[in-house]
Amino acid sequence: MPNSLPEPLRVGILGAGRIAQVAHLPAILHSRSAELIGVHDPSAFLRDGVARLYETTSYGSLHALLDDPRIEAVVIAAPDRFHASATIECLRAGKHVLVEKPLASTLAESETVVQAMRDTGLVVQVGAMKRHDPGVRFAARATRERIGRIQSASLWYRVMGSLRPSTEATYFPRVLVDPAVRTRENAHRANREAYLLATHGAHMFDTLRNFCGTPTSIMARHTEVNSDHVWHGMATLNDNGLAHFEIIVDVHAEWSEGLTLFGERGSITVRTPFPVTLQASCVEVFDEATRITERPVFGDTNPYKLQLDAFAHAVRTGAPAEPDAFDGLEAVRLIEATKVSTDAGGVWIETS
Ligand SMILES: NC(=O)c1ccc[n+]([C@@H]2O[C@H](COP(=O)([O-])OP(=O)(O)OC[C@H]3O[C@@H](n4cnc5c(N)ncnc54)[C@H](O)[C@@H]3O)[C@@H](O)[C@H]2O)c1
């Protein structure tokens, strides 16, 4: 029987650090929709080491990677501060881009990426991979189609900044580390409040928009207890509802991430596991009409593989990327609004 699957998307990886090794490279190996062509990292130790492990090409520069005509798309797993410039460079070289979250470090940079996406007509997908968790997908659809307008939403993201050794030992593949890269990147994360809000807010605010739409305004307070950071905030929703969000890093408890929505005709709860367990979120959908609570079970659940499949599908078919650069920009807008609000002691900021 002829194979009706589209040709695998030929992918290069930019940045061979932790998330590339833990999530993106294994996802490419598992996926039938993508094929690894090569990798570039400024660290020769990492790019050569990863290329050896994955039996692929090591490029000495981004230009060398972009000059390879076999490469159709680039997965950008470099630090946040390079996301915008690298995305634009890849687009100008005619490559589609899956860029890790956040889309960019600032709203102004995000706008340049959205413009480049529109100018080139190429696909830009942001690595907010939770949208591809089948539990989240099911719940987001049920939110749109079954529970009516949202009256009240509560979202929580209570996580560890660095993982416990036992968690890494259980779930992570062997990860190559270049100590010089680690030292340099830790120095860039020295402003812990700004770093944590950007890196975790990118997920929180993408989830908020995915379920509740773009809020019209937002306010937040921030506090620091020892070196742990806590944000509590509120958002006004388009249909008059209200949302509350909470981010804690480090939490001295199990990883805990999720949301509860109360709508006109039902309610939804989503509990999302620590991402590298590669399991789907646990979802409960209560429908007031039937008074039945549904708890679906899912099969293929690796969100990093599923986001790659969706990216390849968007490139091959022209289907919309999810989330795209515009969604990435809106998440950065909410991160910046949160910062403005907390700096002013919790004032409301218009966001749409
Ligand atoms: N979606 C998720 O679940 C998730 C999880 C963790 C990290 N991330 C994101 O992934 C990105 C990378 O995070 P990480 O934890 O892997 O960091 P990391 O520091 O472990 O890896 C980043 C790598 O990029 C390389 N690099 C530095 N400058 C570069 C450049 N100009 N071009 C290409 N590569 C360059 C570094 O040498 C390093 O090897 C961040 O943007 C982060 O927010 C996403």
The ligand as a Gaussian input file, in Angstrom:
#p B3LYP/6-31G(d) Opt

LIG

0 1
 N        8.787000      24.740000      26.418000
 C        9.432000      24.268000      27.465000
 O        8.995000      23.346000      28.131000
 C       10.771000      24.851000      27.819000
 C       11.487000      24.319000      28.895000
 C       12.750000      24.845000      29.165000
 C       13.259000      25.876000      28.405000
 N       12.512000      26.409000      27.382000
 C       13.035000      27.521000      26.558000
 O       14.075000      26.998000      25.740000
 C       15.112000      27.959000      25.575000
 C       16.436000      27.323000      25.945000
 O       16.389000      26.921000      27.294000
 P       17.403000      25.824000      27.863000
 O       16.922000      25.507000      29.217000
 O       17.605000      24.738000      26.891000
 O       18.729000      26.696000      27.983000
 P       20.251000      26.213000      27.885000
 O       21.081000      27.339000      28.377000
 O       20.405000      24.865000      28.506000
 O       20.478000      26.008000      26.307000
 C       20.550000      27.078000      25.420000
 C       21.620000      26.738000      24.385000
 O       21.629000      27.750000      23.393000
 C       22.984000      28.016000      23.049000
 N       23.109000      29.365000      22.501000
 C       23.551000      30.498000      23.093000
 N       23.530000      31.510000      22.227000
 C       23.094000      31.009000      21.057000
 C       22.869000      31.578000      19.782000
 N       23.082000      32.870000      19.535000
 N       22.421000      30.766000      18.808000
 C       22.184000      29.467000      19.058000
 N       22.385000      28.873000      20.250000
 C       22.821000      29.641000      21.234000
 C       23.758000      27.843000      24.337000
 O       25.131000      27.562000      24.057000
 C       23.028000      26.671000      24.980000
 O       23.625000      25.436000      24.653000
 C       14.718000      29.154000      26.449000
 O       14.162000      30.148000      25.627000
 C       13.654000      28.612000      27.386000
 O       12.676000      29.575000      27.732000
 C       11.303000      25.891000      27.081000

